[in-house]
């Protein structure tokens, strides 16, 4: 997503004084923006990710304020110029209808004229790479992903088995991941109703040239502009 952010937000960033990263995880994106001198907030629902992001910020010596909150109803101490939500984090909300709540929460967090940058997996992505089993093997790590989808209801899921080497032993972990998706028209209509007056979209393939999983039509990068007062 670094390439996508640089290309899509390049002309905007000189005017961004404050920003928020939704579903921040361990804080990678938020810290990258903080290094550019931007006043950063980061939001994640997971207490573990909240703690890891805070620890990374402390080690880096960067003033990142991390909030443990749900992206459906988060609020910031002050309005931001930019809100980001990347690495298809938006697809992980529980229900398709919840996109309205996220859009409204983001609009409340932005100043008039602010921007919302995000990427999502699409229906064709569900069909192409949420339909089989993937095996990834690296030194000390083996990951097996059993994927399936129901495009009629715009849902996909994956049962993930992690095998992590710890000394001479291997520890097994399991995670179940669910995603939902929307058509471009659904996204545009929802954001317009939340107060965004412009929306631009890019196919994500050129931004992920090294990834065999990102094919044309599978993922889209969006930039929404909140209407000025």
C-alpha positions as CSV (number, residue, x, y, z in Angstrom):
1,X,0.0,0.0,0.0
2,X,3.0,2.3,0.3
3,X,3.0,2.8,-3.5
4,X,-0.7,3.4,-3.6
5,X,-0.5,6.0,-0.9
6,X,2.4,7.8,-2.6
7,X,0.7,8.0,-6.0
8,X,-2.8,8.7,-4.9
9,X,-2.1,11.1,-2.0
10,X,1.1,12.7,-3.4
11,X,-0.5,16.1,-4.2
12,X,-2.6,16.0,-1.0
13,X,0.0,15.2,1.6
14,X,1.7,18.7,1.7
15,X,-1.7,20.0,3.0
16,X,-2.2,17.3,5.6
17,X,-1.4,18.4,9.1
18,X,-3.3,15.7,11.0
19,X,-4.5,12.2,10.1
20,X,-6.0,9.0,11.4
21,X,-5.4,5.4,10.4
22,X,-8.3,3.1,10.9
23,X,-7.8,-0.6,11.8
24,X,-4.2,0.4,12.4
25,X,-2.9,-3.0,13.4
26,X,0.6,-2.7,14.8
27,X,0.8,0.9,13.6
28,X,2.8,0.5,10.4
29,X,0.9,3.1,8.3
30,X,0.3,5.5,11.2
31,X,4.0,5.5,12.1
32,X,5.1,6.0,8.5
33,X,2.9,9.1,8.3
34,X,4.1,10.3,11.7
35,X,7.6,10.2,10.5
36,X,6.6,12.8,7.9
37,X,5.7,15.2,10.6
38,X,1.9,14.6,10.5
39,X,0.0,14.6,13.8
40,X,-1.3,11.1,13.9
41,X,-4.1,9.2,15.5
42,X,-4.5,5.4,15.2
43,X,-7.7,3.3,15.8
44,X,-8.0,-0.4,16.3
45,X,-10.7,-2.5,18.0
46,X,-8.2,-5.2,19.2
47,X,-6.6,-4.5,22.6
48,X,-3.6,-6.5,21.4
49,X,-3.0,-4.3,18.4
50,X,-3.6,-1.2,20.5
51,X,-0.8,-2.3,22.8
52,X,1.6,-3.3,20.0
53,X,1.0,0.0,18.2
54,X,1.7,2.0,21.3
55,X,4.8,0.0,22.0
56,X,6.1,0.6,18.5
57,X,5.5,4.3,18.8
58,X,7.3,4.5,22.1
59,X,10.3,2.6,20.6
60,X,10.4,4.9,17.6
61,X,10.0,8.0,19.7
62,X,7.1,9.2,17.6
63,X,4.0,11.0,19.0
64,X,1.3,8.6,17.9
65,X,-2.0,8.6,19.9
66,X,-3.6,5.2,19.7
67,X,-7.3,4.7,20.5
68,X,-8.9,1.3,21.2
69,X,-12.3,1.8,19.4
70,X,-14.5,0.3,16.7
71,X,-14.3,1.9,13.3
72,X,-18.1,1.8,13.1
73,X,-18.4,4.4,15.9
74,X,-15.0,5.9,16.7
75,X,-14.4,9.5,17.4
76,X,-11.3,11.6,17.5
77,X,-10.3,14.4,20.0
78,X,-10.1,16.8,17.0
79,X,-10.9,16.8,13.3
80,X,-8.4,15.4,10.9
81,X,-7.4,16.3,7.3
82,X,-7.1,12.6,6.3
83,X,-8.4,9.2,7.3
84,X,-6.8,6.1,5.9
85,X,-8.0,2.5,6.1
86,X,-5.8,0.2,4.0
87,X,-4.8,-3.4,3.5
88,X,-8.6,-4.3,2.8
89,X,-9.4,-3.7,6.5
90,X,-12.8,-2.2,5.5
91,X,-13.8,-5.6,4.2
92,X,-13.6,-7.1,7.7
93,X,-16.6,-5.2,9.1
94,X,-19.3,-7.7,10.3
95,X,-22.1,-6.8,7.8
96,X,-22.4,-5.0,4.4
97,X,-24.9,-2.6,6.0
98,X,-22.2,-1.5,8.5
99,X,-20.4,0.4,5.7
100,X,-22.9,3.3,6.4
101,X,-21.8,3.5,10.0
102,X,-18.1,3.6,9.0
103,X,-18.7,6.2,6.4
104,X,-20.6,8.4,8.8
105,X,-18.0,8.0,11.5
106,X,-15.2,8.9,9.1
107,X,-17.1,12.0,7.9
108,X,-17.5,13.1,11.5
109,X,-13.8,12.7,12.1
110,X,-12.8,14.7,9.0
111,X,-12.7,18.5,8.7
112,X,-14.7,19.9,5.8
113,X,-12.7,19.3,2.6
114,X,-10.8,16.3,4.2
115,X,-10.1,13.0,2.5
116,X,-10.8,9.3,3.1
117,X,-8.3,6.9,1.5
118,X,-9.0,3.2,1.5
119,X,-8.8,0.0,-0.5
120,X,-11.2,-3.0,-0.7
121,X,-11.4,-6.4,-2.2
122,X,-14.1,-6.8,-4.8
123,X,-16.4,-9.6,-5.9
124,X,-14.0,-10.7,-8.7
125,X,-11.3,-10.9,-6.0
126,X,-13.5,-13.2,-3.9
127,X,-14.0,-15.4,-7.0
128,X,-10.4,-15.5,-8.0
129,X,-8.4,-15.9,-4.8
130,X,-10.9,-16.8,-2.1
131,X,-11.8,-20.0,-3.8
132,X,-9.0,-22.5,-3.2
133,X,-6.3,-23.5,-0.7
134,X,-3.0,-21.5,-0.5
135,X,0.2,-22.8,1.0
136,X,3.0,-20.4,2.1
137,X,6.3,-21.6,3.5
138,X,9.1,-19.5,4.8
139,X,12.0,-20.3,7.2
140,X,10.3,-21.0,10.6
141,X,6.8,-20.4,9.3
142,X,4.2,-22.4,7.4
143,X,0.8,-21.0,6.6
144,X,-2.2,-22.9,5.1
145,X,-5.2,-20.8,4.0
146,X,-8.4,-22.7,3.1
147,X,-10.6,-20.1,1.3
148,X,-14.2,-20.1,0.1
149,X,-16.8,-17.5,-0.9
150,X,-20.4,-16.8,-1.6
151,X,-20.6,-14.1,-4.2
152,X,-24.4,-14.1,-4.2
153,X,-24.2,-12.6,-0.7
154,X,-20.9,-10.8,-1.1
155,X,-19.1,-12.8,1.5
156,X,-15.8,-14.7,1.7
157,X,-14.0,-16.5,4.5
158,X,-10.7,-18.2,5.2
159,X,-9.6,-20.8,7.8
160,X,-5.9,-20.1,8.4
161,X,-3.5,-22.6,10.1
162,X,-0.2,-21.1,11.3
163,X,2.8,-23.3,12.1
164,X,5.5,-21.3,13.8
165,X,8.9,-22.8,14.7
166,X,10.0,-22.3,18.3
167,X,13.3,-24.0,18.8
168,X,13.0,-27.6,17.8
169,X,9.2,-27.5,18.1
170,X,6.4,-26.1,16.0
171,X,3.4,-24.3,17.5
172,X,0.1,-24.5,15.7
173,X,-2.4,-21.6,15.6
174,X,-5.7,-21.2,14.0
175,X,-7.6,-18.1,12.8
176,X,-10.9,-17.7,11.0
177,X,-11.3,-14.6,8.8
178,X,-14.5,-13.3,7.3
179,X,-14.9,-10.5,4.7
180,X,-17.8,-8.7,2.9
181,X,-17.6,-6.6,-0.2
182,X,-19.6,-4.0,-2.2
183,X,-20.1,-3.0,-5.7
184,X,-18.7,0.3,-6.8
185,X,-22.2,1.8,-7.0
186,X,-22.9,0.7,-3.4
187,X,-19.7,2.4,-2.2
188,X,-20.4,5.6,-4.1
189,X,-24.0,5.8,-2.9
190,X,-23.0,5.1,0.7
191,X,-20.3,7.7,0.8
192,X,-22.4,10.3,-0.9
193,X,-25.1,9.8,1.7
194,X,-22.5,10.3,4.5
195,X,-21.4,13.7,3.1
196,X,-18.7,13.0,0.6
197,X,-19.1,14.8,-2.7
198,X,-16.3,13.3,-4.8
199,X,-14.9,9.8,-5.1
200,X,-12.1,8.6,-7.3
201,X,-11.1,5.0,-7.9
202,X,-8.1,3.1,-9.2
203,X,-7.6,-0.6,-10.0
204,X,-5.0,-1.7,-7.4
205,X,-3.0,-4.0,-9.7
206,X,-0.3,-1.4,-10.7
207,X,0.3,-0.7,-7.0
208,X,1.0,-4.4,-6.2
209,X,3.2,-5.5,-9.1
210,X,5.1,-8.0,-7.0
211,X,1.9,-9.8,-5.7
212,X,0.5,-12.6,-7.8
213,X,-2.8,-12.4,-5.8
214,X,-3.7,-8.9,-6.9
215,X,-5.1,-9.2,-10.4
216,X,-7.1,-6.7,-12.5
217,X,-10.5,-6.1,-11.0
218,X,-9.7,-7.9,-7.7
219,X,-9.0,-4.9,-5.5
220,X,-9.8,-1.2,-5.8
221,X,-8.2,1.9,-4.2
222,X,-10.5,4.8,-3.4
223,X,-10.1,8.4,-2.5
224,X,-13.2,10.2,-1.2
225,X,-13.5,14.0,-0.6
226,X,-15.7,15.3,2.2
227,X,-17.8,18.2,1.0
228,X,-16.6,21.6,2.1
229,X,-18.8,23.7,4.5
